[in-house]
Amino acid sequence: MQNPGHPAYRVPQPLAQALGHLPRYPGSLLFVTGLNLVLARHLHPDTLHMLEGRSLRIHVADAQVCFDYTWRDRAFRAARHGDAEPDLTLRADAVDFYNLLQRTEDPDTLFFSRRLVIEGDTELGLMVKNTLDSIDLAVFHPKAVLRDVAQAARQRLGGPFMPRSQGPAA
């Protein structure tokens, strides 16, 4: 059952087939980079403690893409789960994940309409769902994302993030 305000959309099958042949690990590296830049600093320490060492997977069903990751040593890390089932898998179509992030769809509505599937550790799944529900959408605003990226760059470079001088070297 689709929300009448949102047309049914699925990733086109030829694109999904191509994406399904890509290796998981490089995509997972990009995914966790985004999580670390945009989301990690906004998560409660208790949440991070519960995520420590747990294997997680986001499965974008219609795109045939999975992102495997874990929280370890104070950061999200790409993981290679191999054939082992992760502790938690969240599966939905791309449009449903987008609607969750935009808060135009409620996770419970998607879950009960079977458009969001949560597999694995039930307690962990409930904690992740509640955490996502509690995050202020402002952290995903482009200005906030750019601010977080600049702050991360300053921390890694050990000083203010400044463009190089355009003048001649002294």
C-alpha positions in Angstrom: 0.0 0.0 0.0 1.6 3.2 -1.2 1.1 6.6 0.3 -1.3 8.4 -2.1 0.8 11.6 -1.9 3.9 9.8 -3.2 3.9 8.0 -6.5 5.2 4.5 -6.5 8.9 4.6 -7.5 11.4 1.8 -7.9 14.9 1.8 -9.1 14.8 0.7 -12.8 15.6 -3.0 -13.2 18.6 -2.5 -15.6 20.2 -0.1 -13.2 19.4 -2.4 -10.2 21.0 -5.3 -12.0 24.1 -3.3 -12.7 24.3 -2.1 -9.1 23.7 -5.6 -7.8 27.0 -6.7 -9.4 29.1 -4.1 -7.6 31.2 -5.3 -4.7 29.7 -4.2 -1.3 32.8 -3.0 0.5 33.6 0.1 -1.6 30.0 1.3 -1.3 30.1 0.5 2.4 33.2 2.7 2.8 31.4 5.6 1.2 28.3 5.0 3.3 30.2 5.0 6.6 32.1 8.1 5.5 28.7 9.9 5.3 27.5 8.4 8.6 30.7 9.6 10.3 30.6 13.1 8.8 26.9 13.8 9.2 25.4 11.5 11.9 27.9 10.1 14.3 28.5 13.3 16.3 24.7 13.6 16.9 24.2 10.2 18.5 23.8 9.7 22.2 26.7 7.9 24.0 24.4 5.2 25.2 23.3 4.5 21.7 26.9 4.3 20.5 27.7 1.9 23.4 24.9 -0.4 22.3 26.1 -0.3 18.7 29.7 -1.2 19.7 30.9 -4.2 17.7 27.5 -5.0 16.3 27.2 -5.9 12.6 24.6 -3.9 10.7 23.3 -3.8 7.2 21.2 -1.4 5.1 19.7 -3.3 2.2 18.2 -1.1 -0.5 16.0 -3.8 -2.0 15.0 -2.3 -5.3 18.6 -1.1 -6.1 20.0 -4.5 -5.1 22.6 -2.7 -2.9 23.7 -3.5 0.6 25.9 -1.5 3.0 27.6 -3.5 5.7 29.0 -1.6 8.7 29.7 -1.6 12.4 30.4 0.9 15.2 33.9 0.3 16.6 36.6 2.5 18.2 34.3 5.6 18.2 33.5 5.5 14.5 31.3 3.7 11.9 33.5 1.2 10.0 32.8 -0.6 6.7 32.5 -4.3 7.4 32.7 -7.5 5.4 30.1 -9.7 6.9 30.6 -12.3 4.2 28.0 -15.1 4.4 27.3 -14.4 8.1 24.0 -12.7 8.9 24.5 -9.3 10.5 23.0 -8.6 13.9 20.6 -6.2 12.3 19.4 -5.6 8.7 17.1 -2.8 7.7 15.6 -3.4 4.2 13.4 -1.1 2.2 13.2 0.4 -1.3 15.2 3.5 -2.0 12.2 5.8 -2.0 11.1 4.5 1.4 14.6 5.1 2.9 14.4 8.6 1.4 10.9 9.2 2.8 12.2 8.0 6.2 15.0 10.6 6.1 12.7 13.3 5.0 10.1 12.3 7.7 7.4 12.1 5.1 6.8 8.5 6.2 6.6 7.1 9.7 8.8 4.1 10.3 5.9 2.2 12.0 3.7 2.8 9.0 6.4 1.5 6.7 7.0 -1.5 9.0 3.4 -2.5 9.3 2.8 -2.1 5.6 5.8 -4.3 5.0 7.8 -1.7 3.2 10.4 -1.6 5.9 11.7 -4.9 7.0 13.8 -5.3 10.2 15.6 -8.6 10.6 17.8 -9.8 13.4 18.1 -8.5 16.9 14.7 -7.1 17.8 16.0 -4.9 20.7 18.8 -3.5 18.5 16.3 -2.8 15.7 14.0 -1.0 18.1 16.8 1.1 19.5 18.0 2.1 16.0 14.5 3.0 14.9 13.9 5.1 18.0 17.3 6.8 17.5 16.5 7.7 13.9 13.1 9.0 15.0 14.7 11.3 17.6 17.4 12.9 15.3 16.7 16.5 14.5 16.3 16.8 10.7 18.4 20.0 10.8 21.6 17.8 10.9 20.8 16.8 7.3 20.4 20.3 6.0 23.2 21.2 3.5 24.5 24.0 5.6 24.8 21.8 8.7 26.5 19.0 6.6 29.0 21.5 5.2 29.7 22.8 8.7 30.3 19.3 10.0 32.6 18.5 7.1 34.6 21.7 7.7 34.8 20.9 11.4 36.0 17.3 10.6 38.6 18.7 8.2 39.9 21.2 10.8 40.2 18.4 13.4 42.1 16.1 10.9 44.4 18.9 9.7 45.0 20.3 13.2 43.9 23.9 12.5 41.5 26.1 10.7 40.4 24.9 7.3 41.7 27.7 5.1 42.2 27.8 1.3 45.9 28.0 0.2 47.1 31.5 -0.6 46.9 32.4 -4.3 49.9 34.7 -4.0 53.6 33.9 -4.8 55.6 31.9 -2.3 57.9 34.0 -0.1 
